[in-house]
Amino acid sequence: MEYNLADLFESVVDVVPDREALVYIDHPGTGQERRLTYAELDAAANRIAHHLTDSGIRPGEHLGLHLYNGIEYLQTVLGCLKARIVPVNVNYRYVEDELVYLYRDADLAALVFDAEFTGRVAAALPHTDKLRHLLRVGTPPEGAPDVPAVPFAEAEAAGSAERGFPARSGDDLFIIYTGGTTGMPKGVMWRQEDLFFSGLGGGAPTGEPVKKPEELAERVAAGGDGITFFPTPPLMHGTSTLTAFIGFNFGQRVVVHRKFVPEEVLRTIEKEKVTSMALVGDAMLRPLIDALNGPLKGTDCSALFSVSSSGAVLSETVRKQFLALVPNVMLLNNFGSSESGFNGTATPDSGPDTGFRIRVNARTQVVDPATYEPVAPGEIGRIAQRGHVPLGYYNDPRKTAETFFQKGDERWVLLGDMATVDEDGIVTVLGRGSQCINTGGEKVYPDEVEEALKAHPDVYDALVAGVPDAKWGNHVAAVVQLRDGAARPSLDDIQAHCRTRLAGYKIPRQLVLTERIQRSPSGKADYRWARAVALAADGSAGGE
């Protein structure tokens, strides 16, 4: 047995076959739900795996998952892993040109898609030359174009529920496509063994690392259940699927919703006694706070032990608001990426006055990007991680060479985040270097300005971008979404508020008010959009 995700899953199934593994709840108001034990989920994954191999999809070929959240998503990922087919996430917000790029770049041989995306799939399909097998989940909408796809339910019914797969390897790939902040999406190639130790609990951020593959099932057999993981972002984003697999790896229960609806999330927390919830930043936690203060006031969240955010920081203001409503929960600002897995967790004193400070794992350093040597305390460098890191970007040797490097006997990945490190090894994350604003020779990282803006009582959400300026080179522009019913603040109001928290050169020189901040489905910032909005508004009175 190796550190292969399918092998590890099957070892857990064999010790707790009757334990509930996966709960799917549709919404709003449909009442539809499905529950699978570990044995039932294993059999369901076997059926899809056998269908794919019987249909000619070979080990090492790539399958795209163009799906909303659901049992079919995780069932198909597991089926791919069992058959040594490489699963590839597809962003369901993509339109035809973006889908053509991803289908082609990822060399997809097969695709599983939700029926409501039939039109987009049909438009992209003629432009792909390797995609030869399609599975459709659900019934296409009336008038949808004809796509030669096998209904998922038929494929599942025809496939064998037994295992019977060839031996697997820890070298088998798992690809996570990440949109990043610039350019087209990139496919991060993980060896499954590396992913297990970097992002799936094998390296044990708390407790003892797993020392041999068989040990995982031994721990599950020796321990109890009682933990329910609830990844609320779309499974198409790595953080959500990896959260689900952490739950499976330790024999716990995983709950998923088709889409993020705040009121339904809270009802599920109460009904299913959720203990650990994952989300992405203020964009997902704020609506839960609004619901707890409004229509879902009094919801029983007493079972909730931890709420973790990855991909975007929970601001101090929002953390305080949530803790006032759910005081016993542990809020975790986790730091990591598709390229590194888990790097560390924010310290309790992180906030507007100190910055985003993280206690990193032993494999993470802040290095000089030119020499790859560690920077001295207080100097600015880039965050890097060694050891269990990806092999590179699929089909992109140039970007692989820019991001991944060999140092001694170890592979390293160089992240885009700029940071400093202090004498105690605590890392202060400044933000993405690509988003850094140079104004009058001073560097401003959007994250710290956004944290200050969100502390304003009238600000619901905010993004910060740099806009060309004749005097300063660039100036700091704040794109702000106000709270419902809030008074309309002026640029002077915003500047006066920020001056108590930020140095003068970091103060926004432009304020753009927008009805809604645009973010990805998982809550990640869309800085390209923010900059375009600020540029379009530049030159108006105060930018308002």
Residue pairs with C-beta under 8 A, 6 or more apart in sequence:
1 7
1 11
1 213
1 214
2 168
2 169
2 170
2 193
2 213
3 170
3 192
3 193
3 196
3 197
3 202
3 213
4 81
4 168
4 169
4 170
4 172
4 192
4 193
4 213
5 81
5 172
5 174
5 192
5 195
5 196
5 200
5 245
6 78
6 81
6 82
6 165
6 168
7 168
7 213
8 196
8 213
8 216
8 217
8 249
9 42
9 78
9 81
9 248
9 249
10 42
10 82
10 163
11 213
11 214
11 216
11 217
12 38
12 216
12 217
12 220
12 248
12 249
12 250
12 251
13 38
13 39
13 41
13 42
14 217
15 217
15 220
15 221
15 251
16 38
16 220
16 221
16 225
16 251
17 37
17 38
17 39
17 42
18 37
18 38
18 39
19 37
19 38
19 225
19 251
19 253
20 35
20 36
20 37
20 38
20 253
21 36
21 37
21 38
21 40
21 41
21 248
21 253
21 254
22 34
22 35
22 36
22 41
22 71
22 74
22 253
22 254
22 255
22 256
23 33
23 34
23 35
23 253
23 254
23 255
23 256
23 272
24 33
24 34
24 35
24 69
24 70
24 71
24 255
24 256
24 257
24 258
25 32
25 33
25 255
25 256
25 257
25 258
25 264
25 268
26 32
26 33
26 257
26 258
27 257
27 258
27 259
27 261
27 264
28 261
28 263
28 264
34 71
36 44
36 71
38 251
41 74
41 75
41 78
42 78
42 163
43 161
44 71
44 75
44 156
44 161
45 75
45 76
45 78
45 79
45 82
46 79
46 82
46 159
46 160
46 161
46 162
46 163
47 79
47 155
47 156
47 157
47 158
47 159
47 160
47 161
48 75
48 76
48 79
48 155
48 156
48 159
49 78
49 79
49 80
49 82
49 83
49 85
49 159
49 165
50 83
50 159
50 160
50 164
51 135
51 150
51 155
51 156
51 158
51 159
52 63
52 79
52 80
52 83
52 85
52 110
52 133
53 83
54 159
55 110
55 133
55 150
56 132
56 133
57 63
57 83
57 85
57 109
57 110
57 133
58 85
58 109
59 83
59 84
59 85
59 166
60 84
60 85
60 86
60 173
61 85
61 86
61 107
61 109
61 110
62 85
62 86
62 87
62 88
62 106
62 107
62 108
62 109
62 110
62 175
63 76
63 80
63 85
63 86
63 87
63 88
63 108
63 109
63 110
63 111
63 112
64 88
64 89
64 90
64 102
64 103
64 106
64 108
64 110
64 111
64 112
64 113
64 131
65 73
65 76
65 77
65 87
65 88
65 89
65 90
65 112
65 235
65 236
66 90
66 92
66 99
66 111
66 112
66 113
66 114
66 117
66 121
67 73
67 76
67 90
67 92
67 112
67 113
67 114
67 137
67 235
67 236
68 92
68 114
68 234
68 258
68 259
69 234
69 235
69 240
69 256
69 257
69 258
69 259
70 137
70 256
70 258
71 256
72 112
72 137
72 152
73 235
73 241
73 256
74 235
74 241
74 244
74 254
74 256
76 87
76 112
76 135
77 87
77 241
79 85
80 86
80 87
81 87
81 168
81 172
81 174
81 192
82 163
82 165
82 168
83 165
84 165
84 166
84 168
84 172
85 110
86 172
86 173
86 174
86 175
87 174
87 175
88 106
88 108
88 175
88 177
88 187
89 175
89 176
89 177
89 235
89 236
89 237
89 238
89 241
90 99
90 102
90 111
90 113
90 177
90 236
91 98
91 102
91 177
91 179
91 185
91 236
92 114
92 117
92 234
92 236
92 521
93 520
93 521
94 102
94 120
95 120
96 120
96 123
96 124
98 184
98 185
99 120
99 121
99 123
99 124
100 124
100 127
100 128
101 184
101 185
102 177
102 185
103 111
103 124
103 127
103 128
103 131
104 127
104 128
104 129
104 130
105 184
105 185
105 187
105 394
105 395
106 175
106 177
106 187
106 394
106 395
107 130
107 394
107 395
108 128
108 130
108 131
109 130
109 131
109 132
109 133
110 131
110 132
110 133
110 134
110 135
111 121
111 131
111 133
111 134
111 135
112 134
112 135
112 136
112 137
112 152
113 121
113 134
113 135
113 136
113 137
113 149
114 136
114 137
114 138
115 136
115 137
115 138
115 139
115 140
115 141
115 144
116 138
116 140
116 141
118 136
118 140
118 141
118 144
118 145
118 147
119 144
119 145
121 134
121 147
121 149
122 144
122 145
122 146
122 147
125 131
125 147
133 150
134 147
134 148
134 149
134 150
135 149
135 150
135 151
135 152
135 155
136 147
136 149
136 150
136 151
136 152
137 152
138 152
140 147
169 192
170 191
170 192
170 193
170 196
171 191
171 192
171 193
172 191
172 192
173 189
173 190
173 191
173 192
173 391
174 190
174 191
174 192
174 195
175 187
175 188
175 189
175 190
175 394
176 187
176 188
176 190
176 238
176 338
177 185
177 186
177 187
177 188
178 185
178 186
178 188
178 238
178 337
178 338
178 339
179 185
179 520
180 186
180 416
181 416
181 432
181 434
181 435
181 525
181 527
181 528
182 434
182 528
186 393
186 394
186 396
186 399
187 393
187 394
187 395
187 396
188 338
188 339
188 390
188 393
188 394
189 390
189 391
189 392
189 393
189 394
190 198
190 390
190 391
191 390
191 391
193 388
194 388
194 389
194 390
195 242
195 341
195 388
196 202
196 210
196 249
197 203
197 209
197 210
197 387
197 388
198 340
198 341
198 342
198 385
198 387
198 388
198 389
199 238
199 242
199 336
199 341
199 342
200 242
200 245
200 246
200 249
200 341
201 210
201 246
201 249
201 250
202 209
202 210
202 216
202 249
203 209
203 342
203 361
203 388
204 210
205 342
205 345
205 361
210 216
210 219
216 249
216 250
219 250
220 250
220 251
223 250
223 251
225 251
225 252
225 253
226 252
226 275
227 247
227 250
227 252
227 253
227 275
227 276
228 252
228 253
228 254
228 255
228 272
228 273
228 274
228 275
228 276
228 303
229 243
229 244
229 246
229 247
229 252
229 253
229 254
229 255
229 274
229 275
229 276
229 277
229 278
230 254
230 255
230 256
230 265
230 268
230 269
230 272
230 274
230 276
230 277
230 278
231 239
231 240
231 241
231 243
231 244
231 254
231 256
231 277
231 278
232 240
232 257
232 260
232 265
232 277
232 278
232 279
232 284
233 239
233 240
233 260
233 278
233 279
233 280
233 284
233 311
233 521
233 522
233 523
234 240
234 260
234 521
234 522
235 241
235 244
235 256
236 521
237 280
237 311
237 520
237 521
237 522
238 338
239 278
239 280
239 310
239 311
239 336
239 522
240 278
240 522
242 341
243 254
243 278
244 254
244 256
247 253
247 254
248 254
253 272
255 268
255 272
255 274
257 264
257 265
257 268
260 284
260 521
262 287
262 288
262 290
262 291
262 296
263 291
263 295
263 296
265 277
265 288
266 288
266 291
266 292
266 296
266 299
266 301
267 296
267 299
268 274
269 277
269 299
269 301
269 303
269 304
270 299
270 300
270 301
273 303
274 303
274 304
275 303
275 304
275 305
275 306
276 304
276 305
276 306
276 307
276 308
277 304
277 306
277 307
277 308
278 307
278 308
278 309
278 310
279 285
279 307
279 308
279 309
279 523
280 309
280 310
280 311
280 312
280 522
280 523
280 524
281 309
281 311
281 312
281 313
281 314
281 523
281 524
282 312
282 313
282 314
282 315
282 318
282 454
282 461
282 523
283 312
283 461
283 517
283 519
283 523
284 309
284 522
284 523
285 307
285 309
285 314
285 318
285 322
286 318
286 460
286 461
288 322
289 318
289 321
289 322
289 325
291 299
292 299
292 301
292 325
292 326
293 325
301 325
301 326
301 329
302 328
304 326
304 328
304 329
305 328
305 329
305 330
306 329
306 330
306 331
306 332
307 322
307 329
307 330
307 331
307 332
308 331
308 332
308 333
308 334
309 331
309 332
309 333
309 334
310 334
310 335
310 336
311 522
311 523
311 524
312 523
312 524
312 525
313 333
313 346
313 356
313 447
313 451
314 331
314 333
315 450
315 451
315 454
315 455
316 350
316 351
316 352
316 451
316 455
317 454
317 455
318 454
319 331
322 329
322 331
323 329
323 331
332 345
332 346
333 345
333 346
333 350
333 356
333 358
334 342
334 344
334 345
334 346
335 342
335 343
335 344
335 345
335 346
335 356
335 358
335 360
335 429
336 342
336 343
336 344
337 343
337 415
337 417
339 389
339 390
339 403
339 413
339 415
340 364
340 383
340 385
340 389
340 413
340 415
341 385
341 388
341 389
342 361
343 358
343 360
343 361
343 364
343 383
343 385
344 358
344 359
344 360
344 361
344 364
344 427
345 358
345 359
346 356
346 357
346 358
346 359
347 357
347 358
347 359
347 426
349 357
350 356
350 357
350 358
351 451
352 448
352 451
352 452
352 455
352 501
353 501
354 428
355 428
355 429
355 430
355 448
356 428
356 429
356 447
356 448
356 451
357 426
357 427
357 428
357 429
358 426
358 427
358 428
358 429
359 425
359 426
359 427
360 425
360 427
363 385
363 386
363 387
363 388
364 383
364 384
364 385
364 427
365 374
365 383
365 384
365 385
365 386
365 421
366 374
366 375
366 381
366 382
366 383
366 384
366 419
366 420
366 421
366 427
367 373
367 374
367 375
367 381
367 382
367 383
367 384
367 414
368 374
368 375
368 381
368 382
369 381
369 382
369 414
372 384
372 405
372 407
372 412
372 414
374 381
374 421
375 381
375 420
375 421
377 420
377 421
377 422
377 423
378 420
378 422
379 420
380 418
380 419
380 420
380 430
381 418
381 419
381 420
381 421
382 414
382 415
382 416
382 417
382 418
382 419
382 433
383 414
383 415
383 417
383 418
383 419
383 427
383 429
384 412
384 413
384 414
384 415
385 412
385 413
385 415
386 407
386 410
386 411
386 412
387 410
387 411
389 404
389 411
389 412
389 413
390 404
390 413
391 404
391 411
392 400
392 403
392 404
393 399
393 400
393 403
402 414
403 413
403 414
404 411
404 412
404 413
404 414
405 411
405 412
405 414
406 412
416 432
416 433
416 434
417 429
417 430
417 431
417 432
417 433
418 429
418 430
418 431
418 432
418 433
418 436
418 445
419 427
419 428
419 429
419 430
420 427
420 428
420 430
421 427
421 428
422 428
429 447
430 436
430 445
430 447
430 448
431 445
431 446
431 447
431 448
432 445
435 445
435 446
435 465
435 527
436 443
436 444
436 445
437 443
437 444
437 445
437 446
437 464
437 465
437 466
437 474
437 476
438 444
438 466
438 473
438 474
439 466
439 469
439 472
439 473
439 474
439 475
439 476
439 505
440 471
440 472
440 473
440 505
441 473
442 505
442 506
444 464
444 466
444 476
444 505
444 506
446 463
446 464
446 465
446 525
446 527
448 502
448 506
449 464
449 476
449 478
449 498
449 502
449 506
449 508
450 462
450 463
450 464
452 497
452 498
452 501
452 502
453 459
453 462
453 464
453 478
453 480
453 494
453 497
453 498
453 508
454 461
454 462
455 497
455 501
456 489
456 494
456 497
457 483
457 486
458 482
458 483
458 486
458 487
458 489
459 480
459 481
459 482
459 483
459 486
459 489
460 481
460 482
460 483
460 484
460 486
461 480
461 481
461 517
462 478
462 479
462 480
462 481
462 517
463 478
463 479
463 517
463 525
463 526
463 527
463 529
463 530
464 476
464 477
464 478
464 479
464 508
464 530
465 477
465 479
465 527
465 530
465 531
465 534
466 474
466 475
466 476
466 477
466 531
467 474
467 475
467 477
467 510
467 531
467 534
467 535
467 538
468 474
468 535
469 475
469 509
472 509
475 509
475 510
476 506
476 507
476 508
476 509
476 510
477 508
477 509
477 510
477 511
477 512
477 530
477 531
477 534
477 537
477 538
477 543
478 494
478 508
478 510
478 511
478 512
479 512
479 514
479 517
479 530
479 533
479 534
480 494
480 511
480 512
480 513
480 514
481 513
481 514
481 515
481 516
481 517
482 488
482 489
482 513
488 513
489 511
490 511
490 542
490 544
491 508
491 510
491 511
491 542
491 543
491 544
494 508
494 511
495 507
495 508
498 506
498 507
498 508
499 507
510 534
510 537
510 538
510 542
510 543
511 542
511 543
511 544
512 533
512 534
512 537
512 543
512 544
513 544
514 533
517 530
518 526
518 529
518 530
519 525
519 526
520 526
534 543
537 543
537 544
